[in-house]
C-alpha cells in the first residue's frame, strides 16, 4: 500500500502557505493508514473503559476500608495507601487521554517541549 503526501506550488513558484500559521504547508492526510488508525482508536477506547472500571472498583474498595472500622490494622492501612496510589494513577491516565491525546490543538501546536 502506498501513501503520498502533497505539497502545492503557487503560480509565483513558491510553496503554498497556510493562511493561519503563515508557514509552508504539506498535506499529509494521504499518508494516514486508516485501518491502523481505527485499530488504535479502538485500543484507546478499550483502555479508557478499563481504567474507568478499575477506578470505580478501587474507590469502592477504599470506601469499604474507610467505612468498616473493624478492619483497621497495619495491613489494611497499607492496602488503603495502595488503593489511593492506584486510583491517582488511573485518574492521571484518564486526564492525559482527555486533555492531551484527544485534544487536537495540543498536537497541532507542536511546541518545542513536546
Biopython code that builds the backbone (N, CA, C, O; Angstrom):
import numpy as np
from Bio.PDB.StructureBuilder import StructureBuilder

atoms = [
    (1, "UNK", "N", (0.836, -1.167, 0.000)),
    (1, "UNK", "CA", (0.000, 0.000, 0.000)),
    (1, "UNK", "C", (0.888, 1.239, 0.000)),
    (1, "UNK", "O", (1.792, 1.350, 0.828)),
    (2, "UNK", "N", (0.646, 2.161, -0.906)),
    (2, "UNK", "CA", (1.448, 3.376, -0.990)),
    (2, "UNK", "C", (0.671, 4.564, -0.452)),
    (2, "UNK", "O", (-0.526, 4.715, -0.697)),
    (3, "UNK", "N", (1.375, 5.394, 0.280)),
    (3, "UNK", "CA", (0.793, 6.614, 0.811)),
    (3, "UNK", "C", (1.611, 7.785, 0.298)),
    (3, "UNK", "O", (2.839, 7.719, 0.242)),
    (4, "UNK", "N", (0.926, 8.860, -0.078)),
    (4, "UNK", "CA", (1.617, 10.007, -0.657)),
    (4, "UNK", "C", (1.181, 11.291, 0.028)),
    (4, "UNK", "O", (0.000, 11.484, 0.317)),
    (5, "UNK", "N", (2.140, 12.159, 0.285)),
    (5, "UNK", "CA", (1.867, 13.499, 0.782)),
    (5, "UNK", "C", (1.806, 14.444, -0.417)),
    (5, "UNK", "O", (2.329, 14.137, -1.488)),
    (6, "UNK", "N", (1.162, 15.593, -0.225)),
    (6, "UNK", "CA", (1.047, 16.570, -1.299)),
    (6, "UNK", "C", (1.533, 17.926, -0.806)),
    (6, "UNK", "O", (1.297, 18.320, 0.336)),
    (7, "UNK", "N", (2.216, 18.620, -1.699)),
    (7, "UNK", "CA", (2.654, 19.979, -1.419)),
    (7, "UNK", "C", (2.345, 20.786, -2.675)),
    (7, "UNK", "O", (2.658, 20.359, -3.786)),
    (8, "UNK", "N", (1.734, 21.942, -2.499)),
    (8, "UNK", "CA", (1.273, 22.720, -3.635)),
    (8, "UNK", "C", (2.208, 23.870, -3.948)),
    (8, "UNK", "O", (2.640, 24.604, -3.059)),
    (9, "UNK", "N", (2.511, 24.011, -5.223)),
    (9, "UNK", "CA", (3.344, 25.110, -5.708)),
    (9, "UNK", "C", (2.420, 26.176, -6.292)),
    (9, "UNK", "O", (1.558, 25.865, -7.115)),
    (10, "UNK", "N", (2.594, 27.425, -5.875)),
    (10, "UNK", "CA", (1.747, 28.512, -6.379)),
    (10, "UNK", "C", (2.228, 28.955, -7.758)),
    (10, "UNK", "O", (3.277, 28.522, -8.235)),
    (11, "UNK", "N", (1.458, 29.804, -8.370)),
    (11, "UNK", "CA", (1.821, 30.326, -9.701)),
    (11, "UNK", "C", (3.090, 31.168, -9.659)),
    (11, "UNK", "O", (3.767, 31.332, -10.674)),
    (12, "UNK", "N", (3.410, 31.700, -8.480)),
    (12, "UNK", "CA", (4.629, 32.511, -8.333)),
    (12, "UNK", "C", (5.872, 31.656, -8.149)),
    (12, "UNK", "O", (6.981, 32.189, -8.100)),
    (13, "UNK", "N", (5.710, 30.337, -8.045)),
    (13, "UNK", "CA", (6.850, 29.441, -7.880)),
    (13, "UNK", "C", (7.258, 29.236, -6.426)),
    (13, "UNK", "O", (8.365, 28.771, -6.153)),
    (14, "UNK", "N", (6.384, 29.575, -5.501)),
    (14, "UNK", "CA", (6.654, 29.355, -4.080)),
    (14, "UNK", "C", (5.679, 28.318, -3.542)),
    (14, "UNK", "O", (4.623, 28.072, -4.126)),
    (15, "UNK", "N", (6.054, 27.714, -2.414)),
    (15, "UNK", "CA", (5.151, 26.747, -1.802)),
    (15, "UNK", "C", (3.979, 27.482, -1.172)),
    (15, "UNK", "O", (4.124, 28.584, -0.642)),
    (16, "UNK", "N", (2.816, 26.848, -1.241)),
    (16, "UNK", "CA", (1.602, 27.424, -0.659)),
    (16, "UNK", "C", (1.770, 27.521, 0.849)),
    (16, "UNK", "O", (2.237, 26.576, 1.485)),
    (17, "UNK", "N", (1.389, 28.668, 1.429)),
    (17, "UNK", "CA", (1.476, 28.856, 2.866)),
    (17, "UNK", "C", (0.089, 28.819, 3.489)),
    (17, "UNK", "O", (-0.884, 29.296, 2.905)),
    (18, "UNK", "N", (0.018, 28.253, 4.664)),
    (18, "UNK", "CA", (-1.247, 28.146, 5.386)),
    (18, "UNK", "C", (-1.654, 29.537, 5.852)),
    (18, "UNK", "O", (-0.821, 30.264, 6.392)),
    (19, "UNK", "N", (-2.932, 29.935, 5.656)),
    (19, "UNK", "CA", (-3.330, 31.304, 5.998)),
    (19, "UNK", "C", (-3.280, 31.611, 7.496)),
    (19, "UNK", "O", (-3.093, 32.768, 7.872)),
    (20, "UNK", "N", (-3.439, 30.619, 8.350)),
    (20, "UNK", "CA", (-3.436, 30.880, 9.789)),
    (20, "UNK", "C", (-2.014, 30.895, 10.347)),
    (20, "UNK", "O", (-1.633, 31.829, 11.053)),
    (21, "UNK", "N", (-1.233, 29.866, 10.034)),
    (21, "UNK", "CA", (0.123, 29.776, 10.596)),
    (21, "UNK", "C", (1.146, 30.561, 9.783)),
    (21, "UNK", "O", (2.234, 30.857, 10.277)),
    (22, "UNK", "N", (0.812, 30.894, 8.559)),
    (22, "UNK", "CA", (1.715, 31.600, 7.644)),
    (22, "UNK", "C", (3.014, 30.822, 7.416)),
    (22, "UNK", "O", (4.079, 31.412, 7.233)),
    (23, "UNK", "N", (2.910, 29.499, 7.430)),
    (23, "UNK", "CA", (4.048, 28.622, 7.164)),
    (23, "UNK", "C", (3.727, 27.763, 5.953)),
    (23, "UNK", "O", (2.563, 27.511, 5.643)),
    (24, "UNK", "N", (4.781, 27.316, 5.271)),
    (24, "UNK", "CA", (4.535, 26.413, 4.151)),
    (24, "UNK", "C", (3.844, 25.162, 4.677)),
    (24, "UNK", "O", (4.123, 24.698, 5.783)),
    (25, "UNK", "N", (2.946, 24.630, 3.874)),
    (25, "UNK", "CA", (2.080, 23.563, 4.362)),
    (25, "UNK", "C", (2.104, 22.385, 3.410)),
    (25, "UNK", "O", (2.045, 22.544, 2.190)),
    (26, "UNK", "N", (2.192, 21.202, 3.991)),
    (26, "UNK", "CA", (2.115, 19.963, 3.231)),
    (26, "UNK", "C", (0.898, 19.187, 3.710)),
    (26, "UNK", "O", (0.589, 19.181, 4.902)),
    (27, "UNK", "N", (0.215, 18.540, 2.791)),
    (27, "UNK", "CA", (-0.970, 17.760, 3.132)),
    (27, "UNK", "C", (-0.550, 16.310, 3.340)),
    (27, "UNK", "O", (-0.239, 15.606, 2.379)),
    (28, "UNK", "N", (-0.543, 15.866, 4.591)),
    (28, "UNK", "CA", (-0.143, 14.503, 4.926)),
    (28, "UNK", "C", (-1.338, 13.582, 5.162)),
    (28, "UNK", "O", (-1.161, 12.449, 5.611)),
    (29, "UNK", "N", (-2.542, 14.048, 4.869)),
    (29, "UNK", "CA", (-3.717, 13.211, 5.124)),
    (29, "UNK", "C", (-3.717, 11.958, 4.258)),
    (29, "UNK", "O", (-4.315, 10.952, 4.640)),
    (30, "UNK", "N", (-3.069, 11.993, 3.117)),
    (30, "UNK", "CA", (-2.979, 10.810, 2.274)),
    (30, "UNK", "C", (-2.040, 9.754, 2.823)),
    (30, "UNK", "O", (-2.008, 8.629, 2.324)),
    (31, "UNK", "N", (-1.273, 10.106, 3.850)),
    (31, "UNK", "CA", (-0.317, 9.170, 4.455)),
    (31, "UNK", "C", (-0.924, 8.383, 5.613)),
    (31, "UNK", "O", (-0.268, 7.512, 6.183)),
    (32, "UNK", "N", (-2.157, 8.682, 5.956)),
    (32, "UNK", "CA", (-2.778, 8.028, 7.111)),
    (32, "UNK", "C", (-3.192, 6.605, 6.735)),
    (32, "UNK", "O", (-3.891, 6.384, 5.747)),
    (33, "UNK", "N", (-2.749, 5.662, 7.535)),
    (33, "UNK", "CA", (-3.140, 4.266, 7.379)),
    (33, "UNK", "C", (-4.440, 4.084, 8.160)),
    (33, "UNK", "O", (-4.410, 3.863, 9.370)),
    (34, "UNK", "N", (-5.581, 4.175, 7.475)),
    (34, "UNK", "CA", (-6.878, 4.174, 8.149)),
    (34, "UNK", "C", (-7.153, 2.915, 8.961)),
    (34, "UNK", "O", (-7.646, 3.036, 10.083)),
    (35, "UNK", "N", (-6.864, 1.707, 8.463)),
    (35, "UNK", "CA", (-7.103, 0.536, 9.325)),
    (35, "UNK", "C", (-6.295, 0.583, 10.621)),
    (35, "UNK", "O", (-6.797, 0.204, 11.679)),
    (36, "UNK", "N", (-5.049, 1.046, 10.543)),
    (36, "UNK", "CA", (-4.230, 1.171, 11.750)),
    (36, "UNK", "C", (-4.790, 2.247, 12.674)),
    (36, "UNK", "O", (-4.785, 2.079, 13.894)),
    (37, "UNK", "N", (-5.269, 3.346, 12.107)),
    (37, "UNK", "CA", (-5.865, 4.417, 12.906)),
    (37, "UNK", "C", (-7.094, 3.912, 13.654)),
    (37, "UNK", "O", (-7.244, 4.177, 14.847)),
    (38, "UNK", "N", (-7.974, 3.188, 12.967)),
    (38, "UNK", "CA", (-9.179, 2.657, 13.608)),
    (38, "UNK", "C", (-8.826, 1.648, 14.698)),
    (38, "UNK", "O", (-9.473, 1.606, 15.745)),
    (39, "UNK", "N", (-7.798, 0.835, 14.451)),
    (39, "UNK", "CA", (-7.347, -0.121, 15.460)),
    (39, "UNK", "C", (-6.858, 0.606, 16.705)),
    (39, "UNK", "O", (-7.209, 0.233, 17.825)),
    (40, "UNK", "N", (-6.046, 1.644, 16.510)),
    (40, "UNK", "CA", (-5.502, 2.386, 17.654)),
    (40, "UNK", "C", (-6.604, 3.119, 18.413)),
    (40, "UNK", "O", (-6.552, 3.208, 19.639)),
    (41, "UNK", "N", (-7.605, 3.649, 17.696)),
    (41, "UNK", "CA", (-8.717, 4.302, 18.369)),
    (41, "UNK", "C", (-9.517, 3.297, 19.192)),
    (41, "UNK", "O", (-9.963, 3.610, 20.296)),
    (42, "UNK", "N", (-9.695, 2.101, 18.662)),
    (42, "UNK", "CA", (-10.407, 1.060, 19.408)),
    (42, "UNK", "C", (-9.611, 0.674, 20.652)),
    (42, "UNK", "O", (-10.196, 0.493, 21.720)),
    (43, "UNK", "N", (-8.297, 0.546, 20.534)),
    (43, "UNK", "CA", (-7.466, 0.208, 21.697)),
    (43, "UNK", "C", (-7.517, 1.307, 22.754)),
    (43, "UNK", "O", (-7.554, 1.020, 23.951)),
    (44, "UNK", "N", (-7.519, 2.566, 22.314)),
    (44, "UNK", "CA", (-7.629, 3.670, 23.267)),
    (44, "UNK", "C", (-8.971, 3.635, 23.991)),
    (44, "UNK", "O", (-9.032, 3.890, 25.194)),
    (45, "UNK", "N", (-10.040, 3.324, 23.274)),
    (45, "UNK", "CA", (-11.364, 3.240, 23.896)),
    (45, "UNK", "C", (-11.418, 2.101, 24.908)),
    (45, "UNK", "O", (-11.982, 2.260, 25.991)),
    (46, "UNK", "N", (-10.838, 0.959, 24.563)),
    (46, "UNK", "CA", (-10.799, -0.175, 25.491)),
    (46, "UNK", "C", (-9.967, 0.186, 26.723)),
    (46, "UNK", "O", (-10.334, -0.164, 27.845)),
    (47, "UNK", "N", (-8.862, 0.875, 26.518)),
    (47, "UNK", "CA", (-8.006, 1.278, 27.632)),
    (47, "UNK", "C", (-8.741, 2.233, 28.567)),
    (47, "UNK", "O", (-8.647, 2.100, 29.787)),
    (48, "UNK", "N", (-9.472, 3.194, 28.006)),
    (48, "UNK", "CA", (-10.231, 4.146, 28.816)),
    (48, "UNK", "C", (-11.320, 3.416, 29.601)),
    (48, "UNK", "O", (-11.532, 3.701, 30.780)),
    (49, "UNK", "N", (-12.002, 2.485, 28.958)),
    (49, "UNK", "CA", (-13.034, 1.718, 29.653)),
    (49, "UNK", "C", (-12.421, 0.915, 30.804)),
    (49, "UNK", "O", (-12.981, 0.880, 31.900)),
    (50, "UNK", "N", (-11.291, 0.279, 30.566)),
    (50, "UNK", "CA", (-10.627, -0.493, 31.608)),
    (50, "UNK", "C", (-10.172, 0.378, 32.766)),
    (50, "UNK", "O", (-10.339, 0.007, 33.928)),
    (51, "UNK", "N", (-9.594, 1.539, 32.455)),
    (51, "UNK", "CA", (-9.162, 2.455, 33.513)),
    (51, "UNK", "C", (-10.346, 2.949, 34.336)),
    (51, "UNK", "O", (-10.241, 3.089, 35.555)),
    (52, "UNK", "N", (-11.467, 3.211, 33.678)),
    (52, "UNK", "CA", (-12.656, 3.706, 34.371)),
    (52, "UNK", "C", (-13.240, 2.641, 35.288)),
    (52, "UNK", "O", (-13.577, 2.929, 36.436)),
    (53, "UNK", "N", (-13.361, 1.418, 34.792)),
    (53, "UNK", "CA", (-13.885, 0.330, 35.623)),
    (53, "UNK", "C", (-12.945, 0.061, 36.791)),
    (53, "UNK", "O", (-13.396, -0.132, 37.921)),
    (54, "UNK", "N", (-11.665, 0.046, 36.531)),
    (54, "UNK", "CA", (-10.676, -0.165, 37.577)),
    (54, "UNK", "C", (-10.774, 0.923, 38.640)),
    (54, "UNK", "O", (-10.723, 0.627, 39.834)),
    (55, "UNK", "N", (-10.914, 2.167, 38.224)),
    (55, "UNK", "CA", (-11.035, 3.277, 39.160)),
    (55, "UNK", "C", (-12.283, 3.129, 40.017)),
    (55, "UNK", "O", (-12.241, 3.361, 41.225)),
    (56, "UNK", "N", (-13.393, 2.745, 39.397)),
    (56, "UNK", "CA", (-14.635, 2.567, 40.156)),
    (56, "UNK", "C", (-14.458, 1.512, 41.244)),
    (56, "UNK", "O", (-14.860, 1.738, 42.386)),
    (57, "UNK", "N", (-13.869, 0.371, 40.915)),
    (57, "UNK", "CA", (-13.684, -0.691, 41.906)),
    (57, "UNK", "C", (-12.642, -0.324, 42.963)),
    (57, "UNK", "O", (-12.781, -0.698, 44.127)),
    (58, "UNK", "N", (-11.608, 0.400, 42.564)),
    (58, "UNK", "CA", (-10.626, 0.858, 43.548)),
    (58, "UNK", "C", (-11.266, 1.788, 44.576)),
    (58, "UNK", "O", (-11.004, 1.685, 45.774)),
    (59, "UNK", "N", (-12.109, 2.696, 44.086)),
    (59, "UNK", "CA", (-12.775, 3.617, 45.001)),
    (59, "UNK", "C", (-13.792, 2.898, 45.875)),
    (59, "UNK", "O", (-13.966, 3.258, 47.040)),
    (60, "UNK", "N", (-14.465, 1.890, 45.335)),
    (60, "UNK", "CA", (-15.389, 1.103, 46.155)),
    (60, "UNK", "C", (-14.635, 0.363, 47.255)),
    (60, "UNK", "O", (-15.082, 0.340, 48.401)),
    (61, "UNK", "N", (-13.512, -0.234, 46.922)),
    (61, "UNK", "CA", (-12.727, -0.950, 47.926)),
    (61, "UNK", "C", (-12.210, 0.012, 48.988)),
    (61, "UNK", "O", (-12.214, -0.310, 50.176)),
    (62, "UNK", "N", (-11.772, 1.174, 48.571)),
    (62, "UNK", "CA", (-11.295, 2.173, 49.524)),
    (62, "UNK", "C", (-12.417, 2.597, 50.464)),
    (62, "UNK", "O", (-12.203, 2.763, 51.665)),
    (63, "UNK", "N", (-13.623, 2.774, 49.906)),
    (63, "UNK", "CA", (-14.780, 3.143, 50.717)),
    (63, "UNK", "C", (-15.098, 2.058, 51.743)),
    (63, "UNK", "O", (-15.400, 2.368, 52.896)),
    (64, "UNK", "N", (-15.033, 0.796, 51.338)),
    (64, "UNK", "CA", (-15.283, -0.301, 52.275)),
    (64, "UNK", "C", (-14.270, -0.264, 53.411)),
    (64, "UNK", "O", (-14.643, -0.439, 54.571)),
    (65, "UNK", "N", (-13.008, -0.043, 53.104)),
    (65, "UNK", "CA", (-11.988, 0.013, 54.143)),
    (65, "UNK", "C", (-12.202, 1.201, 55.077)),
    (65, "UNK", "O", (-11.927, 1.104, 56.273)),
    (66, "UNK", "N", (-12.692, 2.326, 54.542)),
    (66, "UNK", "CA", (-12.920, 3.504, 55.376)),
    (66, "UNK", "C", (-14.150, 3.338, 56.262)),
    (66, "UNK", "O", (-14.147, 3.771, 57.414)),
    (67, "UNK", "N", (-15.204, 2.710, 55.731)),
    (67, "UNK", "CA", (-16.463, 2.575, 56.460)),
    (67, "UNK", "C", (-16.375, 1.506, 57.542)),
    (67, "UNK", "O", (-16.883, 1.707, 58.646)),
    (68, "UNK", "N", (-15.758, 0.406, 57.255)),
    (68, "UNK", "CA", (-15.671, -0.706, 58.210)),
    (68, "UNK", "C", (-14.491, -0.488, 59.148)),
    (68, "UNK", "O", (-13.367, -0.888, 58.846)),
    (69, "UNK", "N", (-14.747, 0.134, 60.262)),
    (69, "UNK", "CA", (-13.689, 0.452, 61.227)),
    (69, "UNK", "C", (-13.098, -0.807, 61.850)),
    (69, "UNK", "O", (-11.957, -0.802, 62.312)),
    (70, "UNK", "N", (-13.870, -1.874, 61.862)),
    (70, "UNK", "CA", (-13.369, -3.102, 62.484)),
    (70, "UNK", "C", (-12.220, -3.723, 61.690)),
    (70, "UNK", "O", (-11.514, -4.594, 62.196)),
    (71, "UNK", "N", (-12.035, -3.279, 60.452)),
    (71, "UNK", "CA", (-10.967, -3.828, 59.616)),
    (71, "UNK", "C", (-9.625, -3.126, 59.801)),
    (71, "UNK", "O", (-8.620, -3.551, 59.232)),
    (72, "UNK", "N", (-9.602, -2.059, 60.591)),
    (72, "UNK", "CA", (-8.376, -1.256, 60.676)),
    (72, "UNK", "C", (-7.232, -1.997, 61.370)),
    (72, "UNK", "O", (-7.347, -2.452, 62.508)),
    (73, "UNK", "N", (-6.146, -2.093, 60.645)),
    (73, "UNK", "CA", (-4.886, -2.618, 61.161)),
    (73, "UNK", "C", (-3.790, -2.143, 60.217)),
    (73, "UNK", "O", (-4.072, -1.437, 59.248)),
    (74, "UNK", "N", (-2.582, -2.510, 60.480)),
    (74, "UNK", "CA", (-1.463, -2.049, 59.655)),
    (74, "UNK", "C", (-1.559, -2.506, 58.213)),
    (74, "UNK", "O", (-1.249, -1.753, 57.290)),
    (75, "UNK", "N", (-1.989, -3.738, 58.025)),
    (75, "UNK", "CA", (-2.097, -4.278, 56.670)),
    (75, "UNK", "C", (-3.166, -3.539, 55.860)),
    (75, "UNK", "O", (-2.965, -3.247, 54.681)),
    (76, "UNK", "N", (-4.300, -3.237, 56.497)),
    (76, "UNK", "CA", (-5.381, -2.530, 55.813)),
    (76, "UNK", "C", (-4.946, -1.107, 55.476)),
    (76, "UNK", "O", (-5.266, -0.592, 54.404)),
    (77, "UNK", "N", (-4.223, -0.480, 56.383)),
    (77, "UNK", "CA", (-3.710, 0.870, 56.104)),
    (77, "UNK", "C", (-2.781, 0.848, 54.893)),
    (77, "UNK", "O", (-2.841, 1.732, 54.038)),
    (78, "UNK", "N", (-1.933, -0.157, 54.827)),
    (78, "UNK", "CA", (-1.035, -0.286, 53.679)),
    (78, "UNK", "C", (-1.850, -0.473, 52.386)),
    (78, "UNK", "O", (-1.532, 0.127, 51.359)),
    (79, "UNK", "N", (-2.895, -1.302, 52.444)),
    (79, "UNK", "CA", (-3.715, -1.519, 51.261)),
    (79, "UNK", "C", (-4.513, -0.274, 50.884)),
    (79, "UNK", "O", (-4.737, -0.019, 49.701)),
    (80, "UNK", "N", (-4.939, 0.492, 51.864)),
    (80, "UNK", "CA", (-5.639, 1.751, 51.564)),
    (80, "UNK", "C", (-4.696, 2.711, 50.831)),
    (80, "UNK", "O", (-5.100, 3.387, 49.885)),
    (81, "UNK", "N", (-3.448, 2.762, 51.273)),
    (81, "UNK", "CA", (-2.469, 3.613, 50.585)),
    (81, "UNK", "C", (-2.232, 3.120, 49.159)),
    (81, "UNK", "O", (-2.108, 3.921, 48.233)),
    (82, "UNK", "N", (-2.170, 1.812, 48.990)),
    (82, "UNK", "CA", (-2.000, 1.243, 47.654)),
    (82, "UNK", "C", (-3.194, 1.566, 46.768)),
    (82, "UNK", "O", (-3.024, 1.942, 45.608)),
    (83, "UNK", "N", (-4.412, 1.421, 47.312)),
    (83, "UNK", "CA", (-5.616, 1.734, 46.542)),
    (83, "UNK", "C", (-5.640, 3.200, 46.116)),
    (83, "UNK", "O", (-6.005, 3.510, 44.981)),
    (84, "UNK", "N", (-5.256, 4.099, 47.014)),
    (84, "UNK", "CA", (-5.232, 5.517, 46.653)),
    (84, "UNK", "C", (-4.163, 5.804, 45.600)),
    (84, "UNK", "O", (-4.377, 6.609, 44.694)),
    (85, "UNK", "N", (-3.038, 5.157, 45.723)),
    (85, "UNK", "CA", (-1.974, 5.336, 44.738)),
    (85, "UNK", "C", (-2.436, 4.882, 43.351)),
    (85, "UNK", "O", (-2.233, 5.585, 42.361)),
    (86, "UNK", "N", (-3.050, 3.719, 43.290)),
    (86, "UNK", "CA", (-3.544, 3.215, 42.005)),
    (86, "UNK", "C", (-4.676, 4.088, 41.465)),
    (86, "UNK", "O", (-4.774, 4.299, 40.257)),
    (87, "UNK", "N", (-5.530, 4.596, 42.357)),
    (87, "UNK", "CA", (-6.618, 5.476, 41.927)),
    (87, "UNK", "C", (-6.075, 6.765, 41.324)),
    (87, "UNK", "O", (-6.549, 7.224, 40.285)),
    (88, "UNK", "N", (-5.081, 7.340, 41.984)),
    (88, "UNK", "CA", (-4.477, 8.572, 41.457)),
    (88, "UNK", "C", (-3.809, 8.303, 40.109)),
    (88, "UNK", "O", (-3.879, 9.132, 39.202)),
    (89, "UNK", "N", (-3.165, 7.148, 39.981)),
    (89, "UNK", "CA", (-2.555, 6.778, 38.702)),
    (89, "UNK", "C", (-3.612, 6.685, 37.603)),
    (89, "UNK", "O", (-3.408, 7.201, 36.504)),
    (90, "UNK", "N", (-4.736, 6.033, 37.890)),
    (90, "UNK", "CA", (-5.805, 5.912, 36.892)),
    (90, "UNK", "C", (-6.387, 7.274, 36.535)),
    (90, "UNK", "O", (-6.665, 7.546, 35.367)),
    (91, "UNK", "N", (-6.569, 8.125, 37.530)),
    (91, "UNK", "CA", (-7.095, 9.468, 37.269)),
    (91, "UNK", "C", (-6.134, 10.243, 36.375)),
    (91, "UNK", "O", (-6.564, 10.927, 35.446)),
    (92, "UNK", "N", (-4.847, 10.141, 36.647)),
    (92, "UNK", "CA", (-3.849, 10.837, 35.811)),
    (92, "UNK", "C", (-3.889, 10.341, 34.372)),
    (92, "UNK", "O", (-3.831, 11.142, 33.440)),
    (93, "UNK", "N", (-3.988, 9.026, 34.181)),
    (93, "UNK", "CA", (-4.067, 8.494, 32.819)),
    (93, "UNK", "C", (-5.338, 8.954, 32.121)),
    (93, "UNK", "O", (-5.289, 9.322, 30.948)),
    (94, "UNK", "N", (-6.473, 8.942, 32.810)),
    (94, "UNK", "CA", (-7.723, 9.397, 32.204)),
    (94, "UNK", "C", (-7.646, 10.876, 31.838)),
    (94, "UNK", "O", (-8.143, 11.284, 30.788)),
    (95, "UNK", "N", (-7.022, 11.683, 32.701)),
    (95, "UNK", "CA", (-6.834, 13.097, 32.377)),
    (95, "UNK", "C", (-5.925, 13.272, 31.172)),
    (95, "UNK", "O", (-6.167, 14.133, 30.326)),
    (96, "UNK", "N", (-4.876, 12.454, 31.093)),
    (96, "UNK", "CA", (-3.973, 12.544, 29.943)),
    (96, "UNK", "C", (-4.712, 12.232, 28.640)),
    (96, "UNK", "O", (-4.540, 12.925, 27.638)),
    (97, "UNK", "N", (-5.537, 11.179, 28.669)),
    (97, "UNK", "CA", (-6.320, 10.858, 27.474)),
    (97, "UNK", "C", (-7.225, 12.017, 27.099)),
    (97, "UNK", "O", (-7.311, 12.375, 25.924)),
    (98, "UNK", "N", (-7.907, 12.617, 28.082)),
    (98, "UNK", "CA", (-8.862, 13.681, 27.813)),
    (98, "UNK", "C", (-8.177, 14.981, 27.400)),
    (98, "UNK", "O", (-8.587, 15.621, 26.432)),
    (99, "UNK", "N", (-7.131, 15.372, 28.137)),
    (99, "UNK", "CA", (-6.536, 16.691, 27.931)),
    (99, "UNK", "C", (-5.428, 16.722, 26.891)),
    (99, "UNK", "O", (-5.122, 17.788, 26.354)),
    (100, "UNK", "N", (-4.823, 15.587, 26.595)),
    (100, "UNK", "CA", (-3.697, 15.584, 25.651)),
    (100, "UNK", "C", (-4.018, 14.760, 24.410)),
    (100, "UNK", "O", (-4.002, 15.286, 23.297)),
    (101, "UNK", "N", (-4.305, 13.493, 24.587)),
    (101, "UNK", "CA", (-4.435, 12.601, 23.436)),
    (101, "UNK", "C", (-5.609, 12.966, 22.528)),
    (101, "UNK", "O", (-5.480, 12.936, 21.304)),
    (102, "UNK", "N", (-6.752, 13.310, 23.123)),
    (102, "UNK", "CA", (-7.939, 13.591, 22.317)),
    (102, "UNK", "C", (-8.111, 15.066, 21.999)),
    (102, "UNK", "O", (-9.123, 15.445, 21.410)),
    (103, "UNK", "N", (-7.160, 15.907, 22.367)),
    (103, "UNK", "CA", (-7.236, 17.337, 22.085)),
    (103, "UNK", "C", (-6.312, 17.661, 20.911)),
    (103, "UNK", "O", (-5.090, 17.699, 21.056)),
    (104, "UNK", "N", (-6.912, 17.888, 19.765)),
    (104, "UNK", "CA", (-6.146, 18.126, 18.533)),
    (104, "UNK", "C", (-5.271, 19.374, 18.646)),
    (104, "UNK", "O", (-4.185, 19.421, 18.067)),
    (105, "UNK", "N", (-5.734, 20.387, 19.387)),
    (105, "UNK", "CA", (-4.952, 21.624, 19.475)),
    (105, "UNK", "C", (-3.602, 21.385, 20.148)),
    (105, "UNK", "O", (-2.631, 22.074, 19.835)),
    (106, "UNK", "N", (-3.525, 20.421, 21.067)),
    (106, "UNK", "CA", (-2.250, 20.107, 21.709)),
    (106, "UNK", "C", (-1.286, 19.540, 20.678)),
    (106, "UNK", "O", (-0.111, 19.909, 20.648)),
    (107, "UNK", "N", (-1.783, 18.647, 19.840)),
    (107, "UNK", "CA", (-0.918, 18.021, 18.827)),
    (107, "UNK", "C", (-0.562, 18.994, 17.713)),
    (107, "UNK", "O", (0.559, 18.977, 17.206)),
    (108, "UNK", "N", (-1.514, 19.843, 17.328)),
    (108, "UNK", "CA", (-1.233, 20.750, 16.200)),
    (108, "UNK", "C", (-0.318, 21.893, 16.594)),
    (108, "UNK", "O", (0.369, 22.449, 15.737)),
    (109, "UNK", "N", (-0.291, 22.259, 17.873)),
    (109, "UNK", "CA", (0.589, 23.366, 18.267)),
    (109, "UNK", "C", (2.055, 22.959, 18.148)),
    (109, "UNK", "O", (2.900, 23.795, 17.827)),
    (110, "UNK", "N", (2.375, 21.671, 18.404)),
    (110, "UNK", "CA", (3.712, 21.109, 18.201)),
    (110, "UNK", "C", (4.800, 22.001, 18.783)),
    (110, "UNK", "O", (5.711, 22.440, 18.081)),
    (111, "UNK", "N", (4.684, 22.260, 20.089)),
    (111, "UNK", "CA", (5.668, 23.104, 20.764)),
    (111, "UNK", "C", (7.011, 22.414, 20.867)),
    (111, "UNK", "O", (7.108, 21.202, 20.679)),
    (112, "UNK", "N", (8.046, 23.181, 21.165)),
    (112, "UNK", "CA", (9.407, 22.659, 21.234)),
    (112, "UNK", "C", (9.519, 21.594, 22.329)),
    (112, "UNK", "O", (10.165, 20.566, 22.128)),
    (113, "UNK", "N", (8.896, 21.832, 23.479)),
    (113, "UNK", "CA", (9.000, 20.889, 24.595)),
    (113, "UNK", "C", (8.244, 19.610, 24.342)),
    (113, "UNK", "O", (8.404, 18.651, 25.098)),
    (114, "UNK", "N", (7.433, 19.554, 23.318)),
    (114, "UNK", "CA", (6.581, 18.391, 23.067)),
    (114, "UNK", "C", (7.429, 17.270, 22.548)),
    (114, "UNK", "O", (6.916, 16.186, 22.267)),
]
sb = StructureBuilder()
sb.init_structure("model")
sb.init_model(0)
sb.init_chain("A")
sb.init_seg("    ")
for serial, (resi, resn, name, xyz) in enumerate(atoms, 1):
    if name == "N":
        sb.init_residue(resn, " ", resi, " ")
    sb.init_atom(name, np.array(xyz, "f"), 0.0, 1.0, " ", f" {name:<3s}", serial, name[0])
structure = sb.get_structure()
